[in-house]
């Protein structure tokens, strides 16, 4: 935030400097005796060069202008916050529009990938997609949001997209998770709840232990963990996240919107409601 504010401050100073220089350079000069008045035309002047008048002194004192800018900013620091807010709003809108294009062009990959687990109603009209990491503390807390939303809304389809970004343990746990999904998709929800909702760090060992407790055959599971489709799925998810500007977990796609962070059940419910209204 400090860095962004500094950039905003710099931007304001530059903008004011340009304004000040432009004003001084473009200001009409007071006519002196024996000098010609500048010619007025019906069309605006199409040049950035100031109109010169005979005997006029158009030299700008840079130090003086910089001093004016500095004094203005010191006396009106709220301008910096206004510019910062405007910049953030502009960036968010640009991000929203970019995400809208990605969602439109990659709907199947986002909402209907065969590699993703699904909880709630697999045939639900409304779909929410969560990008998560098994070792993300915010994702662990957000699992309660998923449970509450799918319980309260029987028409909700909740898609779980593996996005292991927190180190080797997360990646290995997700490999087990995806192998289990290939073997026993009907029990994937139980596996996901147990691993993400469990205590301690998710690892390959803890993930395998949960898979075996749910009836998976260990030899078959380990063979599935070598399936070439798993790293391919990860690669596609990372590429998709990059296009959607998702850099953290949890992040969600609801309708035509990307939602960043664990914002809670109420916020997600409102997003889902809006997505339903747009159907």
NUMI-616694 format. One record per atom (N, C-alpha, C): x, y, z; residue in one letter. Coordinates in steps of 0.001 Angstrom, whole numbers, plus 500000, padded with zeros to 6 digits. Layout:
BEGIN
XYZA ...
***
This chain:
BEGIN
500833498803500000X 500000500000500000X 500866501245500000X 501943501214500816X 502841502366500852X 503480502596499503X 503846501479498843X 504471501608497530X 503483502195496543X 502229501705496622X 501213502216495711X 500961503689495963X 500941504087497242X 500712505487497568X 501858506351497090X 503072505813497196X 504234506550496712X 504135506764495216X 503716505709494505X 503550505836493061X 502462506852492737X 501400506834493568X 500331507799493354X 500815509205493601X 501643509382494633X 502206510697494929X 503056511192493784X 503888510296493276X 504732510662492140X 503888511066490946X 502820510294490725X 501947510605489602X 501296511959489741X 500874512279490959X 500253513580491186X 501251514699490932X 502460514525491448X 503484515556491273X 503788515780489799X 503907514672489066X 504189514781487630X 503036515475486918X 501808515072487270X 500646515669486620X 500559517159486900X 500796517521488156X 500732518938488503X 501852519718487837X 503010519064487737X 504136519727487080X 503795520010485620X 503221518993484971X 502839519171483570X 501788520269483437X 500843520272484396X 499803521291484356X 500389522671484552X 501301522773485526X 501902524067485820X 502737524570484646X 503561523690484085X 504377524080482944X 503497524462481759X 502436523674481568X 501538523970480463X 500841525301480647X 500460525584481895X 499767526844482159X 500682528033481925X 501904527934482468X 502835529051482317X 503206529246480861X 503474528112480176X 503911528210478785X 502788528678477880X 501555528291478207X 500442528605477323X 499672529838477725X 500055530498478830X 499323531683479261X 499549532829478297X 498504533595478013X 498674534752477126X 499542535803477786X 500388536422477004X 501275537457477541X 500587538819477485X 500858539634478498X 500302540981478539X 500980541821477463X 500173542483476647X 500733543273475545X 501490544472476073X 502639544697475472X 503443545857475830X 503322546908474721X 503626548087475086X 503568549171474090X 504480548857472929X 503956549013471733X 504760548790470531X 504837547349470112X 504032546460470757X 504057545047470358X 502727544695469735X 502730543646468898X 501509543222468221X 500714542271469099X 499387542361469045X 498528541420469759X 498508540094469005X 498455538948469731X 498366537660469038X 497074537563468256X 497144536910467082X 495977536777466213X 495034535741466788X 493743536028466926X 492742535091467405X 492139534369466203X 491990533081466330X 491397532293465255X 490174531558465767X 489314531141464838X 488094530423465232X 488413529005465668X 489499528404465139X 489867527042465479X 490912527040466580X 490903526013467478X 491928525936468516X 493297525717467901X 494303526200468566X 495666526051468075X 496058524589468153X 496535523987467076X 496852522575467010X 498337522328467227X 498939523010468152X 500361522810468417X 500629522959469885X 501599522217470360X 501942522262471781X 502871523420472090X 503364524112471053X 504290525209471271X 503530526465471698X 504020527173472699X 503352528396473118X 503462529472472045X 502431530315471973X 502459531432471032X 503427532476471545X 504394532843470729X 505405533819471137X 504942535227470770X 505208536171471621X 504919537568471326X 506212538352471407X 506294539374470605X 507522540160470545X 507859540731471905X 509035540463472332X 509508541029473589X 509020540287474822X 508200539218474641X 507658538508475801X 508708537560476363X 508761537476477675X 509709536581478345X 508958535319478749X 509206534215478024X 508488532971478310X 509351531963479054X 510473532337479561X 511346531432480298X 510688531029481605X 510664529723481895X 510014529203483089X 511059528903484153X 510786529325485354X 511673529037486476X 511262527698487069X 511998526644486749X 511654525291487178X 511600525178488694X 512567525768489366X 512611525695490827X 511362526312491440X 510922527422490859X 509737528101491383X 508486527226491201X 508361526605490006X 507201525751489737X 507193524551490676X 508364523922490863X 508444522773491755X 508082523169493180X 508465524365493571X 508115524856494894X 506615525030495053X 505974525534493996X 504516525705494019X 503831524348494172X 504327523378493404X 503744522030493474X 503914521438494868X 505103521569495422X 505375521025496755X 504472521665497794X 504349522971497746X 503503523674498716X 502051523227498581X 501608523039497333X 500228522631497114X 499959521254497715X 500894520321497478X 500709518970497989X 500755518933499511X 501639519738500112X 501722519777501564X 500456520359502180X 499857521330501504X 498648521970502020X 497383521161501690X 497471520294500665X 496299519526500234X 496642518042500075X 497109517387501133X 497532515977501010X 496391515042500635X 495142515472500879X 494012514614500539X 493927514363499036X 494558515228498243X 494571515030496790X 495242513696496444X 496284513370497197X 497000512120496944X 496086510923497149X 495258510975498203X 494338509875498467X 493265509786497392X 492803510940496929X 491797510955495872X 492346510324494594X 493571510674494268X 494197510104493070X 494425508609493247X 494864508216494452X 495087506795494726X 493787506005494585X 492693506535495129X 491390505866495013X 490961505758493554X 491170506829492811X 490801506816491397X 491629505802490622X 492922505726490949X 493804504759490290X 493368503329490587X 493056503041491864X 492635501701492250X 491322501331491573X 490400502278491507X 489119502021490855X 489320501720489368X 490208502469488735X 490491502247487314X 491117500876487096X 492065500509487966X 492731499217487829X 491759498061488057X 490854498202489038X 489868497163489301X 488930496979488116X 488536498084487510X 487652497995486356X 488367497343485182X 489623497688484982X 490397497065483910X 490560495569484167X 490790495217485437X 490924493808485813X 489608493064485596X 488493493698485943X 487178493080485774X 486888492803484299X 487173493769483459X 486913493616482030X 487808492539481412X 489068492491481866X 489982491463481364X 489502490075481775X 489077489942483038X 488582488653483532X 487319488232482798X 486469489195482485X 485232488913481764X 485528488250480420X 486550488754479737X 486936488165478463X 487478486757478621X 488283486537479662X 488847485205479907X 487739484207480227X 486812484620481104X 485708483731481485X 484872483356480271X 484624484324479421X 483821484075478212X 484499483062477294X 485826483167477173X 486559482315476241X 486994480981476827X 486887480821478145X 487353479580478777X 486314478998479723X 485050479124479370X 483963478670480243X 484086477198480614X 484293476345479630X 484369474915479912X 485536474576480820X 486677475183480561X 487851474918481387X 487643475385482828X 486926476471482999X 486687477002484338X 485613476215485074X 484474475996484412X 483306475446485101X 483100473952484910X 483690473365483859X 483354471973483533X 484566471082483299X 485701471398483892X 486884470570483704X 486670469200484356X 487014468159483631X 486845466799484161X 487811466510485308X 488844467345485455X 489823467120486517X 489342467655487872X 488322468506487861X 487897469168489097X 486856468349489847X 486971468377491180X 485954467757492007X 484736468662492116X 483589468066492397X 482353468829492539X 481647468389493805X 481208469364494611X 480372469082495772X 479079469869495613X 478107469569496474X 476803470188496299X 476030469437495236X 475230470138494462X 474418469527493416X 475195469523492104X 475615468349491635X 476408468300490390X 475642468813489171X 474322468879489282X 473493469381488184X 472872470736488508X 473427471418489511X 472874472700489926X 472964473751488839X 472005474674488844X 471980475725487827X 473060476773488063X 473352477032489331X 474372478033489670X 475675477329490051X 476789477852489552X 478098477245489823X 479055478277490387X 479769477860491419X 480862478664491958X 482119477797491911X 483214478388491476X 484486477661491352X 485477478235492353X 486096477357493136X 487092477801494111X 488482477308493717X 489431478237493625X 490853477900493482X 491411477812494903X 491985476665495255X 492406476493496653X 493719475721496741X 494328475821497910X 495548475088498242X 495295474396499570X 495647473113499676X 495363472353500890X 496093472875502130X 497117473684501929X 497843474238503076X 497590475733503278X 496558476220502649X 496186477627502811X 495293477773504042X 495752478555505014X 494979478753506232X 493628479394505969X 493588480338505026X 492324480995504699X 491370480013504027X 491918479089503225X 491078478073502586X 490490477131503639X 491298476819504647X 490820475936505722X 489631476565506446X 489712477872506665X 488591478548507324X 487402478692506367X 487701478874505086X 486644479077504093X 485878477800503781X 486369476652504237X 485645475408503969X 484267475427504617X 484150476163505720X 482853476296506377X 481875477073505497X 482392478026504726X 481540478766503789X 480985477818502729X 481836476949502213X 481412475988501203X 480337475063501767X 480567474554502963X 479599473646503577X 478254474338503797X 478296475553504308X 477060476285504594X 476305476623503318X 477035477043502284X 476395477435501025X 475739476244500331X 476433475117500289X 475870473936499622X 474715473344500429X 474746473540501734X 473662473042502581X 472407473895502438X 472614475213502355X 471466476129502302X 470898476285500892X 471683475927499884X 471233476104498497X 471330474770497752X 470222474044497656X 470247472736496986X 470481472813495485X 470473474024494939X 470672474190493495X 472073474702493169X 472978474616494153X 474336475138493978X 475327474029493634X 476072474267492600X 477154473361492177X 478474474016492553X 479249473369493403X 480494473950493925X 481673473175493346X 482438473837492485X 483566473193491800X 484860473507492546X 485669472475492754X 486919472603493498X 488100472455492539X 488851473534492372X 489960473544491412X 491286473561492161X 492036472477492010X 493330472342492693X 494300473414492182X 494825474186493131X 495757475265492774X 496878475314493818X 497730474271493828X 498786474189494856X 499923475179494587X 499997476207495397X 501002477254495193X 501871477474496426X 501649476665497463X 502357476905498726X 503430475861499007X 504117475433497971X 505274474570498172X 505058473120497799X 506123472329497910X 506101470917497507X 505048470078498224X 504844470313499530X 503838469527500260X 502457469710499645X 502140470953499317X 500839471226498710X 500709470537497362X 501766470578496570X 501737469958495250X 501555468443495358X 502286467833496278X 502185466374496436X 500822465968496987X 500294466758497919X 498966466462498454X 497917466569497354X 498077467545496471X 497125467713495375X 497239466593494346X 498427466058494163X 498593464908493262X 497787463729493796X 497885463488495098X 497106462402495712X 495616462683495559X 495246463926495801X 493845464330495701X 493282464062494307X 494038464442493289X 493561464259491917X 493556462782491522X 494508462021492037X 494528460580491778X 493307459919492422X 492990460345493631X 491813459808494322X 490544460172493550X 490494461396493032X 489324461821492253X 489157460977490997X 490276460613490358X 490198459747489186X 489663458362489542X 490001457899490747X 489594456562491191X 488172456526491737X 487890457480492627X 486632457427493388X 485974458813493444X 485518459318492318X 484935460666492297X 483735460819493217X 483012459732493445X 481824459802494298X 482169460088495764X 483424459839496152X 483842460091497529X 484808461274497644X 484952462003496544X 485913463102496551X 485550464183497566X 484280464475497717X 483859465483498685X 484297465134500089X 484159463855500458X 484600463406501789X 486111463561501943X 486831463179500891X 488289463312500923X 488688464770501100X 488091465644500303X 488416467070500345X 488144467658501734X 486999467350502292X 486655467860503617X 487626467368504680X 488019466112504583X 488918465537505579X 490313466138505489X 490817466325504264X 492182466830504114X 492261468332504373X 491359469099503759X 491401470544503957X 490923470935505350X 489984470169505882X 489445470501507202X 490221469882508353X 491261469114508041X 492033468460509103X 493049469376509753X 493593468900510856X 494627469652511568X 495997469356510971X 496897470302511115X 498260470086510650X 498419470304509160X 499647470112508716X 500004470390507326X 499604469225506425X 499037469545505283X 498686468524504297X 499946468099503550X 500196466815503492X 501360466266502799X 500910465069501965X 501830464508501239X 501510463299500476X 501070462188501422X 501772462045502548X 501476460970503503X 500083461135504114X 499755462367504555X 498443462570505176X 497324462390504152X 497574462806502916X 496565462655501871X 496330461180501550X 497415460395501466X 497282458956501196X 496543458270502340X 496844458652503561X 496183458061504732X 494669458266504665X 494248459475504312X 492808459759504204X 492201458959503055X 492906458896501918X 492399458148500768X 492187456678501120X 493123456092501834X 493008454679502222X 491857454474503199X 491656455453504083X 490560455335505060X 489198455379504377X 489152455929503173X 487895456013502425X 487733454856501438X 488645453892501518X 488481452677500732X 489357452554499505X 490275453474499279X 491140453393498104X 492179452289498274X 492480451617497207X 493550450617497208X 494885451339497024X 495842451103497903X 497080451873497882X 497867451685496602X 497983450464496133X 498757450210494915X 498124450928493720X 496814450834493633X 496109451508492531X 496252453021492643X 496146453521493878X 496272454959494112X 497643455455493669X 498687454756494076X 500045455182493727X 500268455116492216X 499631454186491564X 499744454110490114X 499034455302489468X 497875455650490007X 497125456791489481X 497880458098489696X 498683458159490742X 499459459366491021X 500478459653489924X 500786458648489107X 501742458812488008X 501052459193486700X 499734459314486734X 498967459597485517X 499422460925484917X 499737460907483630X 500246462105482944X 499225463233482879X 497955462911483065X 496923463946483004X 496966464889484202X 497572464442485298X 497603465267486513X 498498466492486347X 499778466353485978X 500580467561485746X 500041468420484620X 499398467787483643X 498787468551482552X 497657469429483092X 496872468866484011X 495775469627484620X 496312470792485441X 497375470544486196X 497991471623486977X 498456472754486067X 499102472378484971X 499614473379484034X 498489474247483487X 497382473625483150X 496239474370482625X 495645475288483684X 495607474814484924X 495055475625486009X 495943476831486301X 497255476630486327X 498180477746486550X 498049478790485438X 497922478313484213X 497775479231483080X 496461480006483180X 495414479302483560X 494105479937483717X 494134480978484835X 494748480626485948X 494852481550487081X 495633482798486686X 496683482604485920X 497478483740485458X 496640484679484591X 495838484119483709X 494988484941482835X 493924485680483635X 493444485044484720X 492419485661485563X 493033486560486640X 494374486653486645X 495120487451487613X 494896486958489042X 494737485649489185X 494609485028490501X 495999484656490989X 496397485224492116X 497731484958492655X 497676484381494069X 496498484279494642X 496370483771495998X 495139482906496157X 495070482240497301X 493936481371497607X 493319481782498935X 492008481555499105X 491100481094498058X 490716482231497123X 490426481884495892X 489849482807494922X 488709482063494241X 487712482814493807X 486503482195493268X 486130482804491915X 485454482006491113X 484788482521489922X 483310482245490114X 482516483305490086X 481064483191490244X 480419483937489080X 479731483221488236X 479145483874487078X 480231484465486197X 480176485766485998X 481174486456485177X 482129487287486017X 482316486889487261X 483135487684488171X 484175486829488882X 485352487400489079X 486388486765489887X 486361487422491267X 486318486599492305X 486261487095493679X 487543486657494381X 488273487617494899X 489576487322495512X 489458487296497039X 489980486233497650X 490072486184499099X 488888485515499777X 489115485196501058X 488071484573501877X 487173485670502436X 486165486045501665X 485311487177502033X 484109486762502867X 483909485469503043X 482843484992503910X 481596484539503169X 480766483790503896X 479571483190503322X 478594484221502762X 478375485298503492X 477375486289503066X 477755486939501737X 479033487296501597X 479482487920500351X 479335486945499191X 479758485705499400X 479656484708498332X 478197484434497977X 477328484411498979X 475901484188498723X 475322485294497846X 475752486530498091X 475287487650497268X 475786487521495836X 477049487090495685X 477606486902494341X 476855485788493597X 476525484727494308X 475795483613493707X 474392484063493291X 473755484856494159X 472427485381493856X 472452486231492587X 473481487077492474X 473613487919491282X 473861487084490036X 474666486011490184X 474940485126489046X 473671484423488594X 472840484016489542X 471577483360489206X 470656484305488458X 470629485556488911X 469755486548488284X 470148486815486842X 471431486589486538X 471933486855485186X 471727485672484235X 471280484531484769X 471096483340483935X 469941483530482956X 
***
